[in-house]
Amino acid sequence: MSQQKLTELKKNMQRRIVGKDSVIDHVITALLAGGHVLIEDVPGVGKTTLAKTLADSVDLSYARIQFTPDTLPSDVTGMNLYHPATGSFKLLPGAIVHQIVLADEINRTSPKTQASLLEAMEEHSVTIDGTTLSLPEPFMVIATENPIDAIGTYPLPEAQLDRFMMKLSIGYPSEQDTLEMAGRYLDGSLHERLQPVVSAQEIQQMKNEVRRVTVHPELRGYIAELIRQTRIQPESRYGASPRSVLVMLRACQAYAYLQGRDFVIPEDVITMAKAVLPHRLVLTAEARMARYSGRQIVESAIAAVKVPGIQ
């Protein structure tokens, strides 16, 4: 039943997101793994549409925060509002108190407002004037941002980047996908209202099943060695954090589950490493000047580590 529901979820999202099956798989994987996703790309390629499509396809509460330079932390978390007539305060939760939260153009707002997401992303709770609220489960933040050198942007600090399970890029569609998109736009099917195909209870059940996916001890060692390799590459100033091991394990379990397996294989580890690790790395000044990327470091680490002979 779970695999049937996942197939329905992917097909539902493909009705609006054309030719980006891999990106859809990664976003669903993050949802099943209990992680958050950062989508960085140029304007107009469908970053916001992807997040909204996932929200429309699952029966979860949804909120969108449009970040601007004057967005305040209280706009995200909420506030205590004073009522003069009664002389009392009323707690008004912010947009973060939903199950799927779209943090749109997160790098356009100030670091102080960006940091208001940290507690929610790590602890699934939010504190408003001393009062702590637990967030509804499942909880997921999907953030979008334009390339870091765009005008009017504030780079996300490493501590916040590390909270995102994956950093994805949608990229431009192929010529064939562009033509299909144009056809769907003209006949009106591209923006048809999507109906939820998976409930919150079903998502929670799938997340519990993901935790039971087997990761062979040799694959655990393979993941640990890949992460160690990111720390010793010459272009790397700081490699992947200890949190990366735990995130990789859960991401691999969820990805294997999405593929219909109850065990992880080496290909799952390689696929997830390319989405989970690059944004966690801090490059040397020389590597940045040479236009080196975190993904290249990860690919070098993959090439340096022998793949376990496990199927």
N, C-alpha and C positions, 0 to 999 in steps of 0.2 A: 504493500500500500504506500509506503514512504517513497519508494522509487517512482511509482506512478505519479505521486504528487509533485515530486521534483521535476519530472518530465513535463508535467502541466505548467509548472512555474517557469521553466526555461522557455517553453513554447509561447507562453503568455508574454514574456519579456521580449521575445524575438519579433512579436507583432509590431513593436515600436522601435526596437534597437536592431538595425539592419546590419548583418555581416560582422558582428562583434561577439561571436559565441564564446570565445575565450574570456573576454572581459566579463560577460554575464556569468560564466562558471566561477570566476574568481570572486565576484561580489556575493554570489550565493554561498560559496565556500566560507567567506568571512562571516556571513550571517549564521551559518551552522556552527562555526567555531567560536562564536561569541566575540568576534573581533570588530574593529572599525576600519574604514577604508578612506584613504585620501586619493582623490583623482586630480591629477595635474595635467593640464593640456591647454592648448590655445583656445580662445573663445570660439564658440559655434560648432564644436564637434560632438556635443551631446552629453556633457558632464552632468548637468542638472537633470536632463531628461532621463538618464540612466538611473539616478537616485529616485526620481519620482516614479519611474516605471516599476522599480522594485517595491516601493511603498504601495502603489496601486494594485500590485499583484498578490500581496499578502494582507491578511486581515489584522493589521496592527495600526495603532494610533500613529499619526504622522504630523510633524511640524517642520516648517522651513524657517530658518533664520537667515535673512539677507544681510550679510555683514558689510558695513560701511565704516569709514574712518571715525564716525561719531557714535557707533554702536557701543553701549555700556554693558558691563558685566551683568547688571540687574536685568537687562533686556534678555539675557540668556537664562539666568538662574531664577529670576523672580525677585519679589520685594515684599516688604510689609507696608501696606497702604493704610494711612491714618484716616479714620472717619470722624470728623469734628462733631457730628450729631451725637454719636455714642461715646466719643472720647476713647475709642479702642482702635487697635490695629487688626487688619485682616491680612492673612498670608495669601499672596497671589503668586502661585508657581509660574515660572517662565516657560518658554518653549522647550527647554531641555527635558521637561517632565513628560516625555512621550516615548514610544517604543522605537520609532525610526525618526532620527533628527537629521535633516539636511542642513549642514553648515555651509551655505553657499558663499563662494569667494572669501574663504576664511582668511586669506593673507591680505585682504584689504582693510582689516580692522587692526586695532592697536594690540601690542603684546599683552596688555593687562586684560583685555576682553578675550583674547585667544586663550589665556590661562584659565578663564572661568570654566572651560570645558574639561580641565584636567581631572578634577575630582569625579565628575560624572563618568568619564571614559575609563578611569582606573577602578573606581570603587562602586560604580553604579548607584551613586547617591549624590545629593546636592545639599549644601548647607546655605540657608538663607537667614541672615541675622541670628545665627546661633541655633537655628532649628534645622535638623537634618532630615531630609526626605529620601526614602528609598525610591529608586526609579522603577517603572514597570518593566517586567521581563516578557519577552526578550528585548534587550536594549542595544541599539546600534547607531553610531554616528557615521554618516557619509559626508565627508567634507570635499569641497571642490576648490581649486585654486588655479590661477593663471600662472604661467612661467614666472619664476622668481625675479627675472630682470624686467618684468613689465612695470610700467609707470604706476606709482601709487601703491606699491605692495610692501608688506612687512614680512620678512622671512620667518617661518616657524622655527622656534628653537629646537635643538636636538632632543630635549626632554619631552617635548610634545610630539615630535615626529615618532619617537619611540613608542608612543601610545597607540599609533596606528598599526594594525596588523599588516596591512598591505598599502603600497602606493602604486597606483595604476595609471596608465595612459591609454586613452581610447584611440587616438590617431585618426588620420583621414581615411575615409572609406575608399574602396577600390572603385574603378570606373563602373563595373557591373553593379556594385552595391549602390552607387550614387544614382544610377538609372532606376534601380528598383525603388529606392527611396523617393525619387521624383514621381514615379508612377503611383505609389501609395499616397503621396501627398495630394496629387491631383484627384484621385478617386475618393479621398477623405478617410481612407482606412488607417493612415499613419497616426492620426490623432484620435482614433476611436477611444471611447472611455473603456478602460480595462476593469474587469471585475476580479475581486480577490479569488484566488484558487487554492490558497493554503491558509489555515487558521492559526492563531497564536498557539493554541494547544498542540497542533500538529508540529509547529516549529519547535516547541519545547520538547516534544517527544523525539524529534529527529536529533536535537542537540544532545539528549541523553544517550541516544544510540551511537552518536559520533564518539562519545567518550569510551565506548566499548570496542572501537576499532583497534585491532592489534598492531603494535609497532614492534617488530623484531629487535632484540638487543643489538644486533649488528647494525641495524638502521639507526638506532639511537646513537651508537658510536659514530656512524657516518655523519649524522647531523652535527654532533659535537665537534668533529674534526673539520667539517666545512666552516663552522663558525670560528674555530681556532685559526684556520687559514686566512679568514678575512682580517685577522688582527696582525698577521705577520707579512702581508703583502706590502711591498715597498711604497705603494701609492697610498696606503692607509695610515692615517694618523691615529685614529681610534677605530677598532673593529666593532663587530656586532656585540651587543650587551648580553649579560647572562639571561635577561628576559627573553632574548631571541631564541634560546633553546626551547623554552616552554611554548612560545608562540609558534615556532616551527612544528613542534610535535602536534599541537592541536590543529594547525592548518593542514598538515599532512593527513591527519585522521579525517578531517572534514572533506578534503579533496578526494580521498579514496572512497569515502562514503558516497559522495556525489557521483562517482564513477560506478557505483553499484558493488563495491567490494567491502568486506569487513576486515581487510588487512592492507597495510601500506606497502608499496613497492618502491624501489629506488627512483623510478621515473616521477613518482609523486613528490619525492624530496627535491629533486632537481627543479621541477616545475614551480614548486612553492618557494624555493630559495630565491628564485629570480624576482618574485613579487614581494617577499617578506623581508629580505635582508638589505637590498641596496640603499634604501632611504635611511637606514640606521647607521651607516658608515660615515665617518668624518675623514675627508681626504686631506692630504698634505697640500701646502700652498703650491708646490711645484706641480702636483697632479691637477689641481684646479686650473692653473695657468695653461697646462697642456690639454685642457678640455677633457680630462679623464672623467669617468663616471663611476658611481657606485656599482652599477650593473657590470661594468668591465672587471671590477675587483671580484665580484661574486663569480663571474664566469672563469676568471683565473683560478679562484679557489676550487671550483668544480673540476677544472682540468687537472688540478694538482692532487686530488684525492681519488683513490681507487674506489670504484663503485662496487659495493658488496654483491656477491653472486647469489642474490635472493630473488625469487620470483613468486 
